[in-house]
Amino acid sequence: MTDATNNPLSGLWQPTQLQRLHYGSGSVRKHLLDCLPDENSKAFIITGNSLANKTPLVKDVEKLLVSKHAGTFSKIGEHAPVAALDEATRIVEDDSSVDTVISIGGGSPIDSAKAISYRLHEKTGKWLHHIAIPTTLSASECTMMAGYTESDGVKTGVRAKELVPHVVLYDASFALHTPARLWTSTGLRAMDHAIELLYHPTASEMPARWLCLQSAANLFENLVRYKENPKDEDVITKLQLAAFASLGFLGYNIKGGLGLSHALGYALGSPYGIPHGITSCLTLGHVVKLKSQDSDAATQIARLLPFIGEATSGDAKKDAEKVGDRLLKLVKDLGLDSDLRNYEVGKDQIPVITKRATGQESGDVYNAVEGLVKGLFP
């Protein structure tokens, strides 16, 4: 891992192992078979129950694969519970012909496919070829991390550079089956990625930050357009590409987690059954306003204003606060949750959430984050 710095402007960007990214309606039908590693490949599908039983998507992929289909596991739930992951891993381990895993869905199936590959490698030394077909905007297909939930409800994970999917297929016709609220809330998750990577101290200036600015601008524009017409496949494709731009140029040289909004998302998400798209709706705008007090972070956040049609004032703190306000407004315009009233989280959990997010029990950072968490209760 190599640092990038802002002053002096210096750094390194190391590309991931991604080999192909296809986008556009029909891309799965047109390109899936060409994306298998060889003509004798056997592919195992990882997905969730809703996609398998309430849409034709998984069966459509199985029909495309024909004899190359080794099986399907469709019990992956939200936040990727470890019990289902254990079961899927055993099935794949028992079939030595499987060299490819195809994940269909949001972050949980994609992360589960990565975790299965990681576990298989630990036992056999073999990594699976991973083809991701995302149906949300959570952008798990972009990273070398695989998160899942332990039996006690706490999110954990594994990471390795070999876990980045080899192929990503963004197919707008698949996304037409995604509920609008899930689509727009995971769009806020992608926005979370873009903005927290933008001010991450070791992010590369190019391509990471440049693409984060474009990603956030695209998300601001096209999430609203999607709400007006959820069937516009070009808008859907633009949002898929914006999700990729939010994390797809992360590279291998980032140190540490993305940022406070993500840390709060993990503290709020799996322990209380709140989807990660919604946690970003709850936290991102407030975190950006808090980060405006940090001059380095504020300078990076303020760069976004011209990309969303706002004039800069020359005062990075004020400009970063304006970005935070625009984010809070976007959440409301999309009709998404801006507080915890719809979730079973008691105020007695405030210190628990704050400690999980900060790793601290007192001090200035703890106090600032505690104030933010208190503000999430109506």
C-alpha positions as CSV (number, residue, x, y, z in Angstrom):
1,M,0.0,0.0,0.0
2,T,1.4,3.4,-1.0
3,D,0.3,6.8,0.3
4,A,-1.0,9.6,-1.9
5,T,-0.6,13.1,-0.5
6,N,-2.2,16.5,-1.3
7,N,0.7,18.7,-0.3
8,P,2.9,18.1,-2.1
9,L,0.6,16.6,-4.7
10,S,2.1,13.1,-5.1
11,G,1.0,9.5,-5.1
12,L,0.4,6.2,-6.8
13,W,-2.7,4.6,-8.3
14,Q,-2.7,0.8,-8.7
15,P,-5.4,-0.7,-10.8
16,T,-7.4,-3.7,-9.7
17,Q,-7.7,-7.1,-11.4
18,L,-11.0,-6.0,-13.1
19,Q,-10.8,-7.3,-16.7
20,R,-14.1,-6.2,-18.3
21,L,-17.0,-3.9,-17.5
22,H,-20.0,-4.1,-19.8
23,Y,-22.9,-1.7,-19.5
24,G,-26.2,-1.1,-21.1
25,S,-29.5,-2.9,-21.3
26,G,-29.1,-6.5,-22.5
27,S,-25.5,-6.7,-21.6
28,V,-25.9,-10.0,-19.6
29,R,-27.6,-11.7,-22.5
30,K,-25.0,-10.4,-25.0
31,H,-21.8,-10.9,-23.0
32,L,-22.1,-13.3,-20.1
33,L,-20.8,-16.4,-21.9
34,D,-17.9,-14.5,-23.3
35,C,-16.9,-13.5,-19.8
36,L,-16.3,-17.0,-18.5
37,P,-12.6,-17.9,-18.1
38,D,-12.7,-20.8,-20.6
39,E,-15.0,-23.0,-22.7
40,N,-15.1,-25.7,-20.0
41,S,-16.0,-23.4,-17.1
42,K,-18.6,-24.2,-14.6
43,A,-20.4,-21.3,-12.9
44,F,-22.2,-21.3,-9.5
45,I,-24.7,-18.5,-8.9
46,I,-25.0,-16.7,-5.6
47,T,-28.1,-14.6,-5.1
48,G,-31.0,-13.7,-2.7
49,N,-34.4,-15.2,-2.3
50,S,-36.4,-12.3,-3.7
51,L,-34.4,-12.2,-7.0
52,A,-34.6,-16.0,-7.3
53,N,-38.3,-16.3,-6.6
54,K,-40.0,-13.0,-7.4
55,T,-38.2,-12.1,-10.7
56,P,-37.2,-14.1,-13.8
57,L,-33.6,-12.8,-13.6
58,V,-31.8,-15.8,-12.0
59,K,-33.6,-18.3,-14.2
60,D,-32.7,-16.2,-17.2
61,V,-29.0,-16.5,-16.3
62,E,-29.3,-20.2,-15.6
63,K,-30.8,-20.6,-19.2
64,L,-27.9,-18.6,-20.7
65,L,-25.4,-20.9,-18.9
66,V,-27.1,-24.2,-19.9
67,S,-24.5,-26.9,-19.2
68,K,-22.1,-24.4,-17.7
69,H,-24.5,-23.9,-14.7
70,A,-23.2,-25.8,-11.7
71,G,-25.9,-24.7,-9.3
72,T,-27.6,-21.8,-7.5
73,F,-27.6,-20.7,-3.9
74,S,-30.4,-18.2,-3.2
75,K,-30.5,-17.9,0.6
76,I,-28.3,-14.8,1.0
77,G,-30.0,-12.3,3.2
78,E,-29.5,-8.7,4.0
79,H,-26.0,-8.0,5.5
80,A,-24.9,-11.5,4.4
81,P,-25.4,-13.6,7.5
82,V,-22.6,-16.0,8.2
83,A,-24.9,-19.1,8.5
84,A,-25.9,-18.8,4.8
85,L,-22.4,-18.1,3.8
86,D,-21.2,-21.2,5.6
87,E,-23.8,-23.3,3.8
88,A,-23.0,-21.8,0.3
89,T,-19.3,-22.3,0.9
90,R,-19.8,-26.0,1.7
91,I,-21.7,-26.6,-1.5
92,V,-19.1,-24.9,-3.7
93,E,-16.3,-26.8,-1.9
94,D,-18.0,-30.1,-2.7
95,D,-18.0,-29.5,-6.5
96,S,-14.4,-29.3,-7.7
97,S,-15.6,-28.5,-11.3
98,V,-16.7,-24.9,-10.2
99,D,-14.2,-22.3,-11.3
100,T,-16.5,-19.3,-11.5
101,V,-19.0,-17.6,-9.2
102,I,-21.7,-15.3,-10.6
103,S,-23.2,-12.9,-8.0
104,I,-26.6,-11.5,-8.9
105,G,-28.0,-8.8,-6.6
106,G,-26.8,-6.1,-4.3
107,G,-24.0,-5.9,-1.8
108,S,-24.9,-9.0,0.2
109,P,-24.7,-11.5,-2.7
110,I,-21.6,-9.8,-4.2
111,D,-19.8,-9.8,-0.8
112,S,-20.9,-13.4,-0.2
113,A,-19.4,-14.5,-3.5
114,K,-16.1,-12.8,-2.6
115,A,-16.1,-14.4,0.9
116,I,-16.7,-17.8,-0.6
117,S,-13.7,-17.3,-3.0
118,Y,-11.6,-16.2,0.0
119,R,-12.5,-19.3,2.0
120,L,-12.0,-21.6,-0.9
121,H,-8.5,-20.1,-1.5
122,E,-7.7,-20.7,2.2
123,K,-8.4,-24.4,1.8
124,T,-7.3,-25.1,-1.8
125,G,-5.1,-22.2,-2.9
126,K,-7.6,-21.5,-5.7
127,W,-9.4,-18.2,-6.3
128,L,-12.8,-18.3,-8.1
129,H,-13.4,-16.2,-11.3
130,H,-16.0,-13.7,-10.2
131,I,-18.7,-12.2,-12.5
132,A,-20.8,-9.6,-10.7
133,I,-24.3,-8.6,-12.0
134,P,-25.3,-5.8,-9.6
135,T,-29.0,-4.9,-9.2
136,T,-28.4,-2.0,-6.8
137,L,-26.1,1.0,-6.6
138,S,-24.2,-0.2,-3.5
139,A,-20.9,-0.7,-5.6
140,S,-19.7,-3.7,-3.7
141,E,-18.5,-5.0,-7.1
142,C,-15.7,-2.3,-7.0
143,T,-13.9,-3.4,-3.9
144,M,-11.5,-6.0,-2.5
145,M,-13.5,-6.2,0.8
146,A,-16.2,-8.7,1.6
147,G,-18.4,-7.9,4.5
148,Y,-20.7,-10.3,6.3
149,T,-22.6,-10.6,9.6
150,E,-21.5,-12.8,12.5
151,S,-24.1,-14.7,14.5
152,D,-24.1,-11.9,17.1
153,G,-25.2,-9.4,14.5
154,V,-21.9,-7.5,14.2
155,K,-20.5,-6.9,10.7
156,T,-17.1,-8.3,10.0
157,G,-15.2,-9.1,6.8
158,V,-12.1,-10.2,4.9
159,R,-10.0,-8.4,2.3
160,A,-7.6,-9.4,-0.4
161,K,-6.7,-7.8,-3.8
162,E,-7.9,-11.0,-5.5
163,L,-11.5,-10.4,-4.3
164,V,-12.2,-7.6,-6.8
165,P,-14.6,-9.2,-9.3
166,H,-13.0,-9.9,-12.7
167,V,-16.1,-8.9,-14.6
168,V,-18.9,-6.4,-13.9
169,L,-22.1,-6.5,-16.0
170,Y,-24.3,-3.5,-15.6
171,D,-27.6,-4.4,-17.2
172,A,-30.4,-1.8,-16.9
173,S,-33.0,-4.4,-17.8
174,F,-32.0,-6.3,-14.6
175,A,-32.3,-3.1,-12.5
176,L,-35.9,-2.6,-13.7
177,H,-36.8,-5.3,-11.2
178,T,-35.2,-3.4,-8.2
179,P,-37.7,-1.7,-6.0
180,A,-37.4,2.1,-6.4
181,R,-36.7,2.8,-2.7
182,L,-33.9,0.2,-2.7
183,W,-32.5,1.7,-5.9
184,T,-32.5,5.3,-4.7
185,S,-31.3,4.5,-1.2
186,T,-28.3,2.5,-2.5
187,G,-27.7,5.5,-4.8
188,L,-27.1,7.5,-1.6
189,R,-24.7,4.7,-0.6
190,A,-22.8,5.3,-3.8
191,M,-22.8,9.0,-3.0
192,D,-21.4,8.1,0.4
193,H,-18.5,6.3,-1.3
194,A,-17.8,9.1,-3.7
195,I,-17.7,11.9,-1.1
196,E,-15.8,9.9,1.6
197,L,-13.2,8.8,-1.0
198,L,-13.0,12.4,-2.2
199,Y,-11.7,13.5,1.2
200,H,-9.9,10.4,2.1
201,P,-6.3,11.4,2.9
202,T,-4.6,8.6,0.9
203,A,-6.9,8.6,-2.2
204,S,-5.2,9.3,-5.5
205,E,-5.9,12.6,-7.1
206,M,-6.3,10.8,-10.5
207,P,-8.3,8.8,-11.2
208,A,-10.0,8.4,-7.8
209,R,-10.9,12.0,-6.8
210,W,-11.5,13.1,-10.4
211,L,-14.0,10.3,-10.9
212,C,-15.6,10.8,-7.4
213,L,-16.5,14.4,-8.4
214,Q,-18.1,13.2,-11.6
215,S,-19.8,10.4,-9.8
216,A,-21.4,12.7,-7.2
217,A,-22.5,15.1,-9.8
218,N,-24.1,12.3,-11.8
219,L,-25.9,10.9,-8.7
220,F,-27.3,14.3,-7.8
221,E,-28.7,14.8,-11.2
222,N,-29.9,11.3,-12.1
223,L,-31.3,10.1,-8.8
224,V,-33.9,12.8,-9.2
225,R,-34.5,11.9,-12.8
226,Y,-34.9,8.3,-11.8
227,K,-37.6,9.2,-9.3
228,E,-39.5,11.0,-12.0
229,N,-39.3,8.0,-14.3
230,P,-38.0,4.7,-12.9
231,K,-38.2,2.9,-16.2
232,D,-35.8,5.1,-18.1
233,E,-33.0,2.6,-18.9
234,D,-30.5,5.3,-20.0
235,V,-30.9,7.0,-16.6
236,I,-30.5,3.7,-14.9
237,T,-27.3,3.0,-16.8
238,K,-25.9,6.4,-16.0
239,L,-26.5,5.7,-12.3
240,Q,-24.8,2.3,-12.6
241,L,-21.8,4.0,-14.1
242,A,-21.9,6.7,-11.4
243,A,-21.9,3.9,-8.8
244,F,-18.8,2.4,-10.4
245,A,-17.1,5.7,-10.5
246,S,-17.7,6.2,-6.8
247,L,-15.4,3.3,-5.9
248,G,-14.2,1.6,-9.0
249,F,-11.1,3.7,-9.1
250,L,-10.2,3.2,-5.5
251,G,-7.2,1.1,-6.6
252,Y,-5.1,-0.9,-4.1
253,N,-3.3,1.9,-2.3
254,I,-6.0,3.2,0.1
255,K,-5.1,2.9,3.8
256,G,-7.8,2.4,6.4
257,G,-11.5,2.7,6.1
258,L,-13.3,5.1,3.9
259,G,-14.6,7.5,6.6
260,L,-17.0,8.4,9.4
261,S,-20.2,8.0,7.5
262,H,-19.2,4.4,6.6
263,A,-18.2,3.7,10.2
264,L,-21.6,4.9,11.4
265,G,-23.2,2.8,8.7
266,Y,-21.6,-0.3,10.0
267,A,-22.5,0.7,13.6
268,L,-26.1,1.3,12.7
269,G,-26.7,-1.3,9.9
270,S,-26.5,-5.0,10.7
271,P,-26.9,-4.6,14.5
272,Y,-30.3,-2.9,14.1
273,G,-31.4,-4.3,10.8
274,I,-31.1,-1.1,8.9
275,P,-30.1,-1.4,5.2
276,H,-26.8,0.3,4.3
277,G,-28.4,2.5,1.7
278,I,-30.6,3.9,4.4
279,T,-27.7,4.4,6.9
280,S,-26.1,6.6,4.2
281,C,-29.3,8.6,4.0
282,L,-29.2,9.1,7.7
283,T,-25.6,9.9,8.2
284,L,-23.8,11.4,5.1
285,G,-25.2,14.9,5.1
286,H,-24.5,15.3,8.8
287,V,-21.0,13.8,8.5
288,V,-20.2,16.2,5.7
289,K,-21.2,19.2,7.8
290,L,-19.1,17.8,10.7
291,K,-16.1,17.3,8.4
292,S,-16.4,20.9,7.2
293,Q,-14.7,21.8,10.5
294,D,-11.6,19.9,9.2
295,S,-9.8,22.2,6.8
296,D,-8.2,19.4,4.7
297,A,-11.6,17.5,4.4
298,A,-13.5,20.8,3.7
299,T,-11.1,21.7,0.9
300,Q,-11.8,18.5,-0.9
301,I,-15.6,18.5,-0.3
302,A,-15.8,22.1,-1.5
303,R,-14.5,21.0,-4.9
304,L,-17.9,19.4,-5.5
305,L,-19.9,22.6,-5.5
306,P,-19.4,23.6,-9.2
307,F,-20.2,20.1,-10.2
308,I,-23.7,20.4,-8.7
309,G,-24.4,23.9,-10.1
310,E,-23.3,25.9,-7.1
311,A,-20.9,28.8,-6.9
312,T,-17.9,28.6,-4.6
313,S,-17.4,31.3,-2.0
314,G,-13.7,30.8,-1.4
315,D,-14.4,29.7,2.2
316,A,-13.9,26.0,2.2
317,K,-15.8,25.5,5.5
318,K,-18.9,27.3,4.3
319,D,-18.8,25.6,0.9
320,A,-18.4,22.1,2.5
321,E,-21.4,22.9,4.8
322,K,-23.4,23.8,1.6
323,V,-22.6,20.4,0.2
324,G,-23.9,18.8,3.4
325,D,-27.1,20.8,3.1
326,R,-27.6,19.8,-0.5
327,L,-27.2,16.1,0.5
328,L,-29.8,16.5,3.3
329,K,-32.2,18.1,0.8
330,L,-31.6,15.3,-1.8
331,V,-32.6,12.7,0.8
332,K,-35.8,14.5,1.5
333,D,-36.5,15.1,-2.2
334,L,-36.2,11.4,-2.8
335,G,-38.6,10.6,0.0
336,L,-36.0,8.6,2.0
337,D,-35.5,8.3,5.7
338,S,-33.7,11.2,7.4
339,D,-34.0,10.0,11.0
340,L,-34.5,6.7,13.0
341,R,-38.3,6.9,13.6
342,N,-39.0,3.9,11.4
343,Y,-36.4,1.7,13.1
344,E,-36.3,0.0,16.5
345,V,-33.3,1.7,18.0
346,G,-33.6,3.1,21.5
347,K,-31.8,6.2,22.7
348,D,-30.0,4.0,25.2
349,Q,-28.0,2.8,22.2
350,I,-26.4,6.2,21.5
351,P,-23.2,5.4,23.4
352,V,-23.0,1.9,21.9
353,I,-23.4,3.3,18.4
354,T,-20.9,6.1,19.0
355,K,-18.3,3.7,20.5
356,R,-18.7,1.3,17.6
357,A,-18.2,4.1,15.1
358,T,-15.3,5.8,16.7
359,G,-13.6,3.1,18.7
360,Q,-13.5,5.6,21.6
361,E,-15.5,6.1,24.9
362,S,-14.7,9.8,25.5
363,G,-12.9,12.8,24.0
364,D,-13.6,15.4,21.4
365,V,-14.2,13.0,18.5
366,Y,-16.5,10.9,20.6
367,N,-18.5,13.9,21.7
368,A,-18.9,15.3,18.2
369,V,-20.1,11.9,16.9
370,E,-22.4,11.4,19.9
371,G,-24.0,14.7,19.1
372,L,-24.5,13.6,15.5
373,V,-26.1,10.3,16.6
374,K,-28.4,12.0,19.0
375,G,-29.6,14.2,16.1
376,L,-30.8,11.0,14.3
377,F,-33.6,10.5,16.8
378,P,-36.8,12.5,16.1
